[in-house]
Amino acid sequence: MRIYDIIMKKRDNEELSQEEIKFFIDGYTDGSIHDYHAAALSMAIFLNKMNERETIDLTDAVMHSGETIDLSNIEGVKVDKHSTGGVGDTTTLILAPLVASLGIKFAKMSGRGLGHTGGTIDKLESIKGFNTSLSTEEFINNVNNINVAVIGQTKNIAPADKKLYSLRDVTATVDNISLIASSIMSKKLAAGSDAIVLDVKVGSGAFVKNYDDAVELATLMVKIGEGMGRRTMAVISEMAQPLGNAIGNAIEVIEAVDVLKNEGPDDLRELCLTLGANLVVMANKADNYEDARELLKEQLSNGEALEYFEKLITAQGGDINFINDYDDLPKAKYIKEIFSLEDGYIETIESDDVGIASLMLGAGRVNIEDDIDHSAGIYILKKIGDYVTTDEPMAVFYTNNESLIEDAEKRFHSAFKYCDSPIDHPQLVKAIVSIDGVKKFK
């Protein structure tokens, strides 16, 4: 078998066999197949696409290019969640203890952030003493003992994906549904859970900008998961504006605790209930979605979800004092209220620009090696459909470097478009995708 022949076959729009796909991934992982080969094949796939079977085989090959996590020593159904990204996405910090409080095993491996803000691991590391580097044995023991653990993803999970993504990023071959789906699902499946809920974002702050593309991606990922023996569902959620109000690290931790205290932003709470209800059903803890939502709402109101968040923090070495005293989290030296430049209703928000403004304040990183300012970020006070005037604040900036504020403020203001007439708030949850099809929300 030769990589030349595989490239030529896909160039000519022919279907690749499972053996050919595995040959490519194995060879690219061990270095016997070079970047120029992978670039040529990636472009051929980008132009001629892959069918469903090829995509599942690609996912399987990438998944097995490194280690896979064996969670068989954890009793019961193991669940996981993945988001395709966004601005102000704090859901894991709420969802993990919320679901765990119902006796469901939530075993989560997360990454660090690159871009807008930190990832889940960066947010948790805002908490004094919190250890995101547990051994596999410690990880499994914590899930068995308290139903939940959240750790950083190991370097040996799907190494082929890291190489391929870096290559696709510089060869204009990122935006292909099969390549995106296999990249996401190879890592999720390697993490070993039995059931996965996918939060597929759509809108100005998401990788996928329109609804039809989001449905296509969600449907394919669900088919991949189900085709590889894992219960999989996807929620298509709006990212036309940041989720919740906080964009940063420590301030997102505060917002997550607020929701767990049965307070906090309605949209963040609603999305967590939607994602969580699907996990509860997949874990066989409720017969239907509506019953599952009621169970989760009760866990927020009776304090048990917050109690499991405290268990998660304590079990991984963190200090839980911040839960009742937010001053125990990193605090920014400079805090500035930001005022609207005009009166009117907020018509649209380019969420990416808001996220970049937060990055400019220090909340995110351009390169994965960059340090992150856990105290930095933006707290948004006004969102789409809200009326603003020039004499009331629309956001608050947090940073430890005052010189960063001016440029970040310009970028922030560029994100907002105003109108004179009232407009509706955007619909948060647009659809739920399962192996049975798409249920569109009205």
N, C-alpha and C positions, 0 to 999 in steps of 0.2 A: 504494500500500500504506500502511495506517495502523496504528500501534501499538494504537490502540483496538480495531480489528477482531481483531488477533492476541490481545489479552488476552481479548476476549469469546469467541473461538473456543476457547481453552484452558479458560476458565471453564466452558464448556458441554461440556467433556470431549471435544473434537474433536482430531484429530491435526494438528500443525503441519507445514507443508511445509519443505523445506530452505531455500527462498528466504525464508520468513517468519522462520525462526530466524536466518538470516544478517542479515536486515534489522534485527532486534532487537539482536543483538550489535554490529553495526557502528554503529548509532545510539546505543546506550548508551555505546560506547567514545568516540565523537566528541562526545557531549554533546547531540545532537539529540533523544535520548530521555531523559527525566528519571528521577530516582530513584523518583518516585511511580508511574511507568509500570512500571519494573523491579520494584518491590515488589509491585505487583498481579499481574504475570505470574509472579513467583516463587511467590507464594502459590497461584495457580491451578495451577502445575506441582506444587507441594508436595501439594496436595489431590487432583489428578487424575492425577498421575504422567506420565511419558513412556515411550513404548515404546523398544525397542532402536534402531530406525532414527533416531528423534528424538534419542536420547541421543548417538549417533555424530555426527549432524549438529551438535548443540550443541557437542560436543567439538571438531569440526573448525573451527567458527566462532570459538570462543574461542581455539583454538590459533593461528589466523591473524589474531587481532586485533592482534598485534604482530609482532615479528621472530621468525623461526625460525632455528635454528642449522644451517648447512650443514656437515656433517662428511664430505662426499664426498672431501675431500683426505686423509682418514685411510685408510690401507690396511687391508683386512680388515673383519671384522664388529665393529661398535662396540656395546658393551653398557652397560647402566645398571641401577640399582636404585632402588627407592623404597619407603620405609616409611610406613605410615599413622600412625606416631607411637607413643609409649610412654614408659616411664620407664627410663632407663639404656640407651638404644639406641645402641650404639657400633659397629654392624656395618660401616658404610661404611669406617671407618678400618682395619678388618681385611680386608674383602672386596676393596677396590680393589687393594691390592698383591698380595693372594693370587691373584686372578684374573689380574692383569697378569703375574705371574711365569710363567704358562703361555703367554705370547705373545698374550694376548687384549687387545684395545683397550678400556680402561675409561675412558670420558669422562663425568665426573660434574659436574653443576651442583647445588649444594646451597644451602639457605637458612640464615638465622639462626634461633635458637630464640625462641619466644614462649610463655612458660609455664614448665613444670617446670624445664628446664635449657636450656643453650644447644643450638643446632643443630650440625650437622657443622662448619660454618664457624667457629663460636665455639670448638669443641673444637680445631680445627687452629690457631686463633690463640692457643691456649695455648703453642704452640711458638714460641720466639724467632725472629723474622725471617720466619716463614712468610707468604707472599703469596697471598691468596685472590682477588686482583683482576687476574689476568692478562688481557691482551687476547685476543680470539678467535684471532688468529694465534699467539700464544704458547701458548695452550691446545692448539691443533691440533698445533703443533710438538712439544710435550711428549708428547702421546699417540703421535705417530708415532715419537718417539725412544726413549721408555722405557715405552710402552704405557699410561700412566696420568697423569691430571691431575684435580684436584678444585678447583673454583673456586666463587665466589659466583654466584648466579643474577642475571642482568642485570635491570634494571627494565623493560626492554621486552619481556620474555617474558610472553605472555598477559596484557596489561594489563586486558582485560575481566574476567578471573578475579579480580583484586585488587578491582575495583569491585564485582563481584557478591558476592564473599565478605563484604566489609565490610557490604554491604546485607543479606545473608541473616543475618548475625550479629545484627543489631538488629531483624529482622522475624520471628524465630522460624521461619525456613525453611531452616535448615542441614541438618536431619536428613531428607534425601531422597536415595535411592540414586542417581538419575540426576544430580542436582546435585553430589553428592559425587564420583561417578565422573568426570564431565566436568571438574570442577575439577582433580582429580589428574592425569588422563590428558592434558589439554590442555597442561600444563606439561612433562610427561615427553616427549610426542611432539614438542613444539616444540624440545626439546633435541637432537633429531637422531639418536639412537641407533637401531640396527637391531633390537636385542633388549633386552627389559626384563623383569626379575624384580621382582615386587611382594611386599613383606612386609606382609601384612594382619594387623594385630594384633587380638586378641579377648580381652576380660576386663576386670577392674576398672581397669586402667591404660590402656585403649584407648578410642578413640572409639566403636567397635562393641563392645557388651557381650556379645552371645550368638553362638553358632556359626552358626546358620542365617542371620543377617543378614550375618555375615562371608563366608559362602559366596556369598550373593547379590551382595554388593559385588564380591568377587573375580571371580566369573564374568562380571559385566557389564564390569569393567575389562579382562579378558582378551579379551572379544569386541570391545571398542572398539579395543584395540591391534591385534588380528589383522585387524579390519575395515578398519583404516587402514594395513595392509601391514607391521606390525611383529610380530616373533615375541614373544609375551608369555606369561608364566606367573606364577602367584601361589602363595605359600606362606602358609598360615594358621597363625600362631604365637601361643602363649599369652602373655597379658600380665596374668595373675592376680597376678603379682608382678613386681618389676623384673627386667629382663634383666641377667645378670651380677651383680656386687656393687657397682660404682661408679656413683654418680649425681652428675654434676657436669661439669666440663670437663677440667681437668688430670688429675684422678684417673681419668677415663675414657680419656684418652690413655695413661696408665700401664697400665691394664687391657688396652687394645688391643695395646700392645707386648708385654705378658705372653703374650697368645694367639699373637702372631706369633713369640714365642720358644718356642712349643709348650708353653706353660704356661697359666695363667689359668683362669677359670671354665668348667666343662664346658658349661653351657647356652649361653653366648655363642659358644664354639667350635663347638658342634653346629649352631646356627642359621646361622653363617657357612658351614659346610660344606654345609648344605642349600641355602641361597641360591646359593652359588657353584657347586655341582654342576649346578644348572639352567642357570646362565649358560654353563658349560663345554659342556654339551650343545647349547645354542642357538647357541653360537659354533662348533660343529662340531669341537671339540677332543676329544670323546669320543663313543662310540656310544651310551652309556646312562648313567643316573644313578649306578649303582654304580661303574662305572669312573671316572667323573668325581670322585666322592668320594675314591677312592683316590689319584688324581693330586693332589688338593688336600692331602690328609693328608701326602703325601710332600713337598710344597712347604713345609709347616710344619716337618716334622722335619729337612729338609736345610738349612734356613736361607734358602732362596731367597725366600720370602715376605717375611721381615724385610729382606732385601737390597733388595727392590723398594720397601719402605716408606722405606728410607733414600734411595733414588733419588728418590722422590716428594718427600720433604722437601727434599733438596738442590736439586732442579730448581726448586722454588718459593721458594728463598731462605732456607729454614729451617736452624737449627743442629741437627745430629743428635747432639750430645754427650749430650742427655738420654736417649738410648736406653740408654746404659750408666750414667748417673748421673741418677736421677730428681729429684735436688735442683736440677737445672737448669730444671725446670718451676716455675711459680708455686707458692709454699708459703703455706699459711694461718698466720696468727699464733696462732689459737686452735684447739686440737684437743681434743675431749672425747669420752670413751667414754660410751655410752648403755646403761643396764642395763634389763633387762626389769622390768616392774612386777609380774609374777607368774610362777610356775612352770607349765610345761605345754608341750604341743605347739602349734606355730603352725598354726592351722586355716585362716585366711584373712588376706590382706593387701589393704587398699584402696590399691592402688598409686598412685592419684591423690594420696592424702594424703601418701604418702612423697615423691612428686615435689614437692608443694607445700611440704613441710618443707624440701626442698633449695633451692627457690626462696627461701624465707624466710631462708635462710642467705646468700643472695646469688648462688646458682648460676644463677638464671634471671632473666627480665625480665617485668614486667607489661605494659609498653609497648615497642614495637619500638625506641624511641629510648633506652631505659634502658641504663646501663652494666651490665656483668656482671663478677662476681668470678670470674676463672678458677680460683682456688685453692679456692673454696668447694664444698661438696657433702657427700654422705653415703656412707660405705662400709658396706654391710650385711654382717653376719657370720652372720645366721641367717635362714632363709627357710621357706616352707611345708613342713611335715612335720618340721622340726627341733625338738628338745626344748631348751627354755631354762629357766634358773633366774635368780633375782633377783641372784645373786652373780657372774654372768658377763656380759660386754658382748655386746650384740646388734647394735651399730652404732658407728661413729665419725663424729662431726660435725667438719667443717672450715669455718672462717669467719674473716674479718678483723674482724668486729664482734661482740664478746662479748655485747652486749645483745640480739642476735638469737636466741641459743641457747634461752632459756627457752620462748618461744612456739613455736619450731620443734620443740622436744622434745615439747611437748604435742600438736602436730599429728601428729608421728611416732607417738607411742604410740596415738593414736586410730585408726591404720590397722590395728592388730593385734588379732586375735581368737584366743583360745586354747581348747584342749580337753584332756581328760585321757587320751584314747586315741590311739594312733599312727594317723597317716593317711598316705596315699600322696603322694609329690611329684607336682605337676601335670605332665601330658604337654606337652612343649614344642611339637613340630610336630604339628599336628592334621590337615592335609590339604595336598595340592598340587593346584592347579586349572590345567588347560590347556584348550585349545580342544576337546580330546577328552572333557573331563568332569572329575569330582572324584575324586581318589584319596585316600581317608580312611586315616589312619594308625591302627593299633590300639595 
